[in-house]
Every structure is written in structure tokens, then in C-alpha cells.
Amino acid sequence: MKNACDPFVRNADGSWSCVADTTLLHPLGRIQVTEGSVFYPGTTFMGVDLAAWLAARYSKGETVEQ
């Protein structure tokens, strides 16, 4: 298993930038993210607030299957 946050960089404004194409396994299903995508807190992508989801995993040091 890999850390879900590995393909992302957390920005100073709380957003997350994807630095490598990745597929995340979220409870709502697979989410494919392309390099260069930026996710801001409070916005949704495929029905998920990815910024909040990534921040929660980052703070807990959780790993999830990719």
C-alpha cells in the first residue's frame, strides 16, 4: 500500500496539487486524478472534497491502496 498523499503537494493556501497521475480508491469509488490538477477545500471533484479527504489522511499518516 502507498500513502494517498504521495502524488500530491500541500500548498500554503490549504489546496493540494497533483504532481503525478494517480488513481485513488475512495469509499465512493475510484477517482482518477491527472498531474497538474489542484483541489481547494470546500470544492468537490467527482462528488468528493479531495482537499479535505487528503488533509485528513495526511494528518493521520494513513495509507490507502492506490
N, C-alpha and C positions, 0 to 999 in steps of 0.2 A: 504494500500500500504506500501511496505517496501522500504528502501533505497537499491539501486542496489549494493552499495559498502559494505553493511554489511557482506556478506560472503567472503570478500576479505581483505587482508592486503597490504598496500602500502609499498614497500621495498625502501631502501635508493637509489638504482640504478634506480628508476622510474618504476620498474616492479611491478606487482601485483600478490600475491599468494592467491589462493583459499583455505579457511580454512573450508569450509563446502560445500557439494554437493548443487548445485543450478541450477535453470533454469531461464535464463534472457529473457525478451521479448524485442527484438531489432527490429527496423524498418524492417530489412531484414528477421526476423523470430525468432523463439525460438532457444536459444543457451543453451545447457546443458553443465555444467562445473562440473568436479569432484574435490573433495578435493585433494590438492597436486599439482594441475596444476599451472604453473607460466606463466604469459604473459608479454612479453617485448615490449616496444614502438617500433613501426615500423614493427612488425610482425603481421601476420593475423591468426585468428582462425575462421574457417567456414566463411571466407571472411570478417571478421571484425577485426580491430585493437582494441582489447578489452582493452589494456592498455590505449590508448588514449580515448576511449569511457568512461571507468571508471573514468579516471582523470578529464574529462570534467564534469561529473555528481558530482563527489566528490567536485570539486572546487565551483560548483553552489549550493551544498546541495540539489540537486534534488532527488526526489523519483520516482521510476518507479515500475510498477507491476512486481512481480516475480511469 
